[in-house]
Amino acid sequence: MKKSFYYGLTLIALSSCNNGRELCDQPNVIIILADDLGFGDVSAYGSKTIITPNIDRLANEGVCFTNAYATSATSTPSRYALMTGMYPWKNKDAKILSGDAPLIISESQFTLPKMMKSAGYATGAIGKWHLGMGNGDVNWNKTVKPGANEIGFQYSCLIAATNDRVPTVYVENGNVVGLDPSDPIYVDYEKNFEGEPTAISNPEMLKMHWAHGHNNSIVNGIPRIGYMKGGKSALWKDEDMADYFVGKVKTYITEHKNEPFFLYYGLHEPHVPRAPHPRFIGKTTMGPRGDAIVEADWCVGELFSHLEKEGILDNTIIIFSSDNGPVLNDGYKDGAPELVGDHKPAGGLRGGKYSLFDGGTHVPFFVYWKGHIKPLRSDALICHMDIMASLAEMLHINLSDDLDSENHIDALLGKSDVARKDLVVEAQGRLAYRNGDWVMLPPYKGEERNLTGNELGNLGKYGLYNLSLDFSQINNVASVNPEIMAIMQSNFFEIVDGYYNEYVEEEPLK
């Protein structure tokens, strides 16, 4: 049963927050969330195979977390936790969504943008969404609602799901950008529209070939998941997506520089299809995936430059992370597995996207606030979900105890190296538990790897790992640590009581 949320607010006088923003106690807050970027994909963690100077600036001049987590090893549930401060496995709809899926956050639900809006912030969402739009029967030729605007964002310019799913259009405040009413859009995830080409029927139209699961409608020479017809004037060009959203971000910042603003910026890189702008092609030896990461780093650099240009960098908190761990072959033949070379996308962690092993949810996480944070490398255990309660503490907002978000503002700002005691992480309905240095994987049945080649963490028996001694989770020490196992199991089942059996794919073996 959903419990009611309440919040009280001590408003800081906003009258001084016009041109005199330096006197304002409410810093701007920007959350940048990359897509499928691994712990080892940024050079701040020591990678020598790819260089990300702008992302590294966030890490080197702010708090660089070494034990930071998404709640989930896939996109939708991870983003749900960020926006709601709730474990996604408590919502059975928080799973990978199709492009025409309904909004999975209730309009009455307490959310991060609602909280920031209540504190006097302008709120905007730009980039990847993947939390659903509409009510399940979407007419893309009219204003689509409910969506981001209905859960607290005053402005939004988004892609509905992922860049490999239809509809391949931008949606601004619920309306498809550039749509010609005489050429309406139709979307279907079950069957194709008569006469419309697909990767199967017209492979000669492809400039990027599919490996698995991406053989439906063709847009911009790239096959997608799902079928789409019409809307030709509104279709995006993948190679221009980074520039398009950077432009929207700059405009938003300029328009709101004289008031406190909260901006969610969802990067689409390096999610498939990886089609970076031509100026980034060949910047790495890793093909489109590596080049897309360089493009993502450029996006961060453009954000930095614009904040400096507008004179508000020192009054802006920037939080950077990724929605989940990395994957190489996620459905297209773009050479990622063949060209990876010595690069380790997960940075030595086991598994990646879709995985219960640490590589699925252990992600890059940096907090930057020029002049307010002393550079620090922190081992504190922190999660995306905790951003809500932490910002609430900073802004003097009282939150309901019903939230799973925890206040760790001191850790986020580098004033403490202690944060969470424990965390439950999720991968496609399966759950695992971290407490201190220990991680426990329940004994799930199922395949060892999926089509991407990533390990899933289905061990068929209990797994127990000490990450301080075994960063790559090589040695399962469950059998020789019965007392620790008993504590881990007790804590885990107490936290997930009432949810565990309902939402997992396989009940643990006894």
Secondary structure as the mmCIF struct_conf table of DSSP 4:
data_model
#
loop_
_struct_conf.conf_type_id
_struct_conf.id
_struct_conf.beg_label_comp_id
_struct_conf.beg_label_asym_id
_struct_conf.beg_label_seq_id
_struct_conf.end_label_comp_id
_struct_conf.end_label_asym_id
_struct_conf.end_label_seq_id
HELX_LH_PP_P HELX_LH_PP_P1 LYS A 2 SER A 4
STRN STRN1 TYR A 7 LEU A 9
HELX_LH_PP_P HELX_LH_PP_P2 LEU A 11 ALA A 13
TURN_TY1_P TURN_TY1_P1 SER A 15 SER A 16
BEND BEND1 ASN A 18 ASN A 19
HELX_RH_3T_P HELX_RH_3T_P1 ARG A 21 LEU A 23
BEND BEND2 ASP A 25 ASP A 25
STRN STRN2 ASN A 28 ALA A 34
BEND BEND3 ASP A 35 ASP A 36
TURN_TY1_P TURN_TY1_P2 PHE A 39 GLY A 40
BEND BEND4 ASP A 41 VAL A 42
HELX_RH_3T_P HELX_RH_3T_P2 SER A 43 TYR A 45
TURN_TY1_P TURN_TY1_P3 GLY A 46 GLY A 46
BEND BEND5 LYS A 48 ILE A 50
HELX_RH_AL_P HELX_RH_AL_P1 PRO A 53 ASN A 60
TURN_TY1_P TURN_TY1_P4 GLU A 61 GLU A 61
BEND BEND6 GLY A 62 GLY A 62
STRN STRN3 VAL A 63 TYR A 69
BEND BEND7 THR A 71 THR A 71
STRN STRN4 SER A 72 SER A 72
BEND BEND8 ALA A 73 THR A 74
HELX_RH_AL_P HELX_RH_AL_P2 SER A 75 THR A 84
BEND BEND9 GLY A 85 MET A 86
HELX_RH_3T_P HELX_RH_3T_P3 PRO A 88 LYS A 90
BEND BEND10 ASN A 91 ASN A 91
TURN_TY1_P TURN_TY1_P5 LYS A 92 ASP A 93
BEND BEND11 LYS A 95 LYS A 95
HELX_LH_PP_P HELX_LH_PP_P3 ILE A 96 SER A 98
TURN_TY1_P TURN_TY1_P6 GLY A 99 ASP A 100
HELX_LH_PP_P HELX_LH_PP_P4 ALA A 101 LEU A 103
BEND BEND12 ILE A 105 ILE A 105
TURN_TY1_P TURN_TY1_P7 GLU A 107 SER A 108
BEND BEND13 GLN A 109 GLN A 109
HELX_RH_AL_P HELX_RH_AL_P3 LEU A 112 SER A 118
TURN_TY1_P TURN_TY1_P8 ALA A 119 GLY A 120
STRN STRN5 ALA A 122 LYS A 128
BEND BEND14 LEU A 131 LEU A 131
BEND BEND15 GLY A 134 ASP A 137
TURN_TY1_P TURN_TY1_P9 TRP A 140 ASN A 141
BEND BEND16 LYS A 142 LYS A 142
BEND BEND17 PRO A 146 GLY A 147
HELX_RH_3T_P HELX_RH_3T_P4 ALA A 148 ILE A 151
TURN_TY1_P TURN_TY1_P10 GLY A 152 GLY A 152
BEND BEND18 GLN A 154 GLN A 154
STRN STRN6 TYR A 155 ILE A 159
BEND BEND19 ALA A 160 ALA A 161
TURN_TY1_P TURN_TY1_P11 ASN A 163 ASP A 164
STRN STRN7 ARG A 165 ARG A 165
BEND BEND20 VAL A 166 VAL A 166
STRN STRN8 VAL A 169 VAL A 169
STRN STRN9 TYR A 170 GLU A 172
TURN_TY1_P TURN_TY1_P12 ASN A 173 GLY A 174
STRN STRN10 ASN A 175 VAL A 176
TURN_TY1_P TURN_TY1_P13 VAL A 177 GLY A 178
TURN_TY1_P TURN_TY1_P14 PRO A 181 SER A 182
BEND BEND21 ASP A 183 ASP A 183
STRN STRN11 TYR A 186 ASP A 188
BEND BEND22 TYR A 189 LYS A 191
HELX_LH_PP_P HELX_LH_PP_P5 ASN A 192 PHE A 193
TURN_TY1_P TURN_TY1_P15 GLU A 194 GLY A 195
STRN STRN12 THR A 198 THR A 198
TURN_TY1_P TURN_TY1_P16 ALA A 199 SER A 201
HELX_RH_3T_P HELX_RH_3T_P5 PRO A 203 MET A 205
BEND BEND23 LYS A 207 MET A 208
STRN STRN13 TRP A 210 TRP A 210
BEND BEND24 ALA A 211 GLY A 213
BEND BEND25 ASN A 216 ASN A 216
STRN STRN14 SER A 217 SER A 217
STRN STRN15 ILE A 218 VAL A 219
TURN_TY1_P TURN_TY1_P17 ASN A 220 GLY A 221
STRN STRN16 ILE A 222 PRO A 223
STRN STRN17 ILE A 225 ILE A 225
BEND BEND26 GLY A 226 GLY A 226
STRN STRN18 TYR A 227 LYS A 229
HELX_RH_3T_P HELX_RH_3T_P6 LYS A 232 ALA A 234
STRN STRN19 LEU A 235 LEU A 235
HELX_RH_3T_P HELX_RH_3T_P7 ASP A 238 ASP A 240
HELX_RH_AL_P HELX_RH_AL_P4 MET A 241 HIS A 256
TURN_TY1_P TURN_TY1_P18 LYS A 257 ASN A 258
BEND BEND27 GLU A 259 GLU A 259
STRN STRN20 PHE A 261 GLY A 266
TURN_TY1_P TURN_TY1_P19 GLU A 269 PRO A 270
BEND BEND28 HIS A 271 PRO A 273
HELX_RH_3T_P HELX_RH_3T_P8 PRO A 278 PHE A 280
TURN_TY1_P TURN_TY1_P20 ILE A 281 GLY A 282
BEND BEND29 LYS A 283 MET A 286
TURN_TY1_P TURN_TY1_P21 GLY A 287 GLY A 287
HELX_RH_AL_P HELX_RH_AL_P5 PRO A 288 LYS A 309
TURN_TY1_P TURN_TY1_P22 GLU A 310 GLY A 311
HELX_RH_3T_P HELX_RH_3T_P9 LEU A 313 ASN A 315
STRN STRN21 THR A 316 SER A 322
BEND BEND30 ASP A 323 ASN A 324
BEND BEND31 LEU A 328 LEU A 328
BEND BEND32 ASP A 330 GLY A 331
STRN STRN22 TYR A 332 TYR A 332
BEND BEND33 ASP A 334 GLY A 335
HELX_RH_AL_P HELX_RH_AL_P6 ALA A 336 LEU A 339
TURN_TY1_P TURN_TY1_P23 GLY A 341 ASP A 342
TURN_TY1_P TURN_TY1_P24 PRO A 345 GLY A 348
BEND BEND34 ARG A 350 ARG A 350
TURN_TY1_P TURN_TY1_P25 LYS A 353 TYR A 354
BEND BEND35 LEU A 356 PHE A 357
HELX_RH_3T_P HELX_RH_3T_P10 ASP A 358 GLY A 360
TURN_TY1_P TURN_TY1_P26 THR A 361 THR A 361
STRN STRN23 HIS A 362 HIS A 362
STRN STRN24 PHE A 365 TYR A 368
TURN_TY1_P TURN_TY1_P27 LYS A 370 HIS A 372
BEND BEND36 ILE A 373 ILE A 373
STRN STRN25 LEU A 376 CYS A 383
TURN_TY1_P TURN_TY1_P28 HIS A 384 MET A 385
HELX_RH_AL_P HELX_RH_AL_P7 ASP A 386 MET A 394
TURN_TY1_P TURN_TY1_P29 LEU A 395 HIS A 396
STRN STRN26 ILE A 397 LEU A 399
TURN_TY1_P TURN_TY1_P30 ASP A 401 ASP A 402
BEND BEND37 ASP A 404 ASP A 404
HELX_RH_AL_P HELX_RH_AL_P8 ILE A 409 LEU A 412
TURN_TY1_P TURN_TY1_P31 LEU A 413 GLY A 414
BEND BEND38 LYS A 415 LYS A 415
BEND BEND39 ASP A 417 ASP A 417
BEND BEND40 LYS A 421 LYS A 421
STRN STRN27 ASP A 422 ALA A 427
TURN_TY1_P TURN_TY1_P32 GLN A 428 GLY A 429
STRN STRN28 ARG A 430 ASN A 435
TURN_TY1_P TURN_TY1_P33 GLY A 436 ASP A 437
STRN STRN29 TRP A 438 LEU A 441
BEND BEND41 GLY A 446 GLY A 446
BEND BEND42 GLU A 448 GLU A 448
STRN STRN30 ARG A 449 ARG A 449
TURN_TY1_P TURN_TY1_P34 LEU A 451 THR A 452
STRN STRN31 GLU A 455 GLU A 455
BEND BEND43 GLY A 460 LYS A 461
STRN STRN32 GLY A 463 ASN A 466
TURN_TY1_P TURN_TY1_P35 LEU A 467 LEU A 469
TURN_TY1_P TURN_TY1_P36 PHE A 471 SER A 472
HELX_RH_3T_P HELX_RH_3T_P11 ALA A 478 VAL A 480
HELX_RH_AL_P HELX_RH_AL_P9 PRO A 482 ILE A 495
BEND BEND44 VAL A 496 VAL A 496
TURN_TY1_P TURN_TY1_P37 ASP A 497 TYR A 499
HELX_RH_AL_P HELX_RH_AL_P10 TYR A 500 TYR A 503
BEND BEND45 GLU A 505 GLU A 506
HELX_LH_PP_P HELX_LH_PP_P6 GLU A 507 LEU A 509
#
